[in-house]
Amino acid sequence: MTSISVTNARKNIYQILSDVNTNSQPVLITNTKGKNAVLISEHDWNVIQETLSLYSTPGMVESILEGADTPLEDCIPENEVEW
């Protein structure tokens, strides 16, 4: 992970935002007080939130893994799924 001081982050915030969004790589922003922060793209944040939500739903991970192990020929067509 790239690390940058808060002073340099202030000077280059537009480029840092562009890089974070383009590369999907977080940036550690540091200060002299040891109160650091990590900058990530909004898309990556939403992905993290969705993953946490899935992991917090009882049985969801197991269901996803079971579905991933199901051969395609054992699946029903999408238009026959009852919602």
BASE-732929 format. One record per residue (C-alpha): residue number from 1; x, y, z. Coordinates in Angstrom, 1 decimal. Layout:
N
n->NUM; x->X; y->Y; z->Z
...
***
This chain:
83
n->1; x->0.0; y->0.0; z->0.0
n->2; x->1.3; y->3.4; z->-0.9
n->3; x->1.9; y->5.7; z->2.1
n->4; x->1.9; y->9.5; z->1.9
n->5; x->2.0; y->12.3; z->4.5
n->6; x->-1.1; y->14.3; z->5.1
n->7; x->0.9; y->17.4; z->3.9
n->8; x->1.7; y->15.8; z->0.6
n->9; x->-1.8; y->14.4; z->0.3
n->10; x->-3.2; y->18.0; z->0.6
n->11; x->-0.9; y->19.1; z->-2.2
n->12; x->-1.8; y->16.2; z->-4.5
n->13; x->-5.4; y->15.3; z->-3.5
n->14; x->-6.8; y->15.4; z->-7.0
n->15; x->-4.1; y->13.1; z->-8.4
n->16; x->-4.4; y->10.8; z->-5.4
n->17; x->-8.2; y->10.5; z->-5.8
n->18; x->-7.7; y->9.7; z->-9.5
n->19; x->-5.0; y->7.1; z->-8.8
n->20; x->-7.1; y->5.4; z->-6.0
n->21; x->-10.1; y->5.2; z->-8.4
n->22; x->-8.1; y->4.1; z->-11.4
n->23; x->-5.9; y->1.5; z->-9.7
n->24; x->-8.2; y->0.3; z->-6.9
n->25; x->-5.2; y->0.5; z->-4.6
n->26; x->-5.7; y->2.1; z->-1.2
n->27; x->-3.4; y->4.9; z->0.0
n->28; x->-2.3; y->5.3; z->3.6
n->29; x->-2.3; y->8.9; z->4.7
n->30; x->0.0; y->9.5; z->7.7
n->31; x->0.5; y->12.3; z->10.2
n->32; x->3.0; y->13.0; z->12.9
n->33; x->0.4; y->12.2; z->15.7
n->34; x->0.0; y->8.5; z->14.6
n->35; x->-3.6; y->9.0; z->13.7
n->36; x->-3.4; y->7.7; z->10.1
n->37; x->-6.2; y->7.0; z->7.7
n->38; x->-6.7; y->4.9; z->4.6
n->39; x->-8.2; y->6.3; z->1.4
n->40; x->-10.1; y->3.9; z->-0.8
n->41; x->-12.4; y->4.4; z->-3.8
n->42; x->-16.1; y->4.6; z->-3.2
n->43; x->-16.5; y->1.5; z->-5.4
n->44; x->-14.1; y->-0.5; z->-3.2
n->45; x->-15.8; y->0.7; z->-0.1
n->46; x->-19.2; y->-0.5; z->-1.4
n->47; x->-17.7; y->-3.9; z->-2.3
n->48; x->-16.3; y->-4.2; z->1.3
n->49; x->-19.7; y->-3.3; z->2.7
n->50; x->-21.5; y->-5.9; z->0.5
n->51; x->-18.9; y->-8.6; z->1.5
n->52; x->-19.4; y->-7.8; z->5.2
n->53; x->-23.2; y->-7.9; z->4.8
n->54; x->-23.0; y->-11.3; z->3.1
n->55; x->-20.7; y->-12.7; z->5.7
n->56; x->-23.0; y->-11.5; z->8.5
n->57; x->-26.1; y->-13.2; z->7.1
n->58; x->-26.3; y->-16.7; z->8.7
n->59; x->-25.8; y->-19.4; z->6.1
n->60; x->-25.1; y->-17.1; z->3.2
n->61; x->-21.5; y->-18.1; z->2.7
n->62; x->-22.4; y->-21.7; z->2.7
n->63; x->-25.2; y->-21.1; z->0.2
n->64; x->-22.9; y->-19.2; z->-2.1
n->65; x->-20.3; y->-22.0; z->-2.0
n->66; x->-22.9; y->-24.7; z->-2.5
n->67; x->-24.2; y->-22.8; z->-5.5
n->68; x->-20.7; y->-22.4; z->-6.9
n->69; x->-20.2; y->-26.1; z->-6.7
n->70; x->-23.4; y->-26.9; z->-8.5
n->71; x->-22.8; y->-28.0; z->-12.1
n->72; x->-24.5; y->-25.8; z->-14.7
n->73; x->-26.5; y->-28.7; z->-16.1
n->74; x->-28.1; y->-29.1; z->-12.7
n->75; x->-29.3; y->-25.5; z->-12.6
n->76; x->-32.6; y->-24.3; z->-13.9
n->77; x->-32.8; y->-21.5; z->-16.5
n->78; x->-33.0; y->-18.0; z->-15.2
n->79; x->-36.5; y->-17.4; z->-16.6
n->80; x->-37.8; y->-20.3; z->-14.6
n->81; x->-36.6; y->-19.0; z->-11.3
n->82; x->-39.5; y->-18.1; z->-9.0
n->83; x->-38.8; y->-14.9; z->-7.2
***
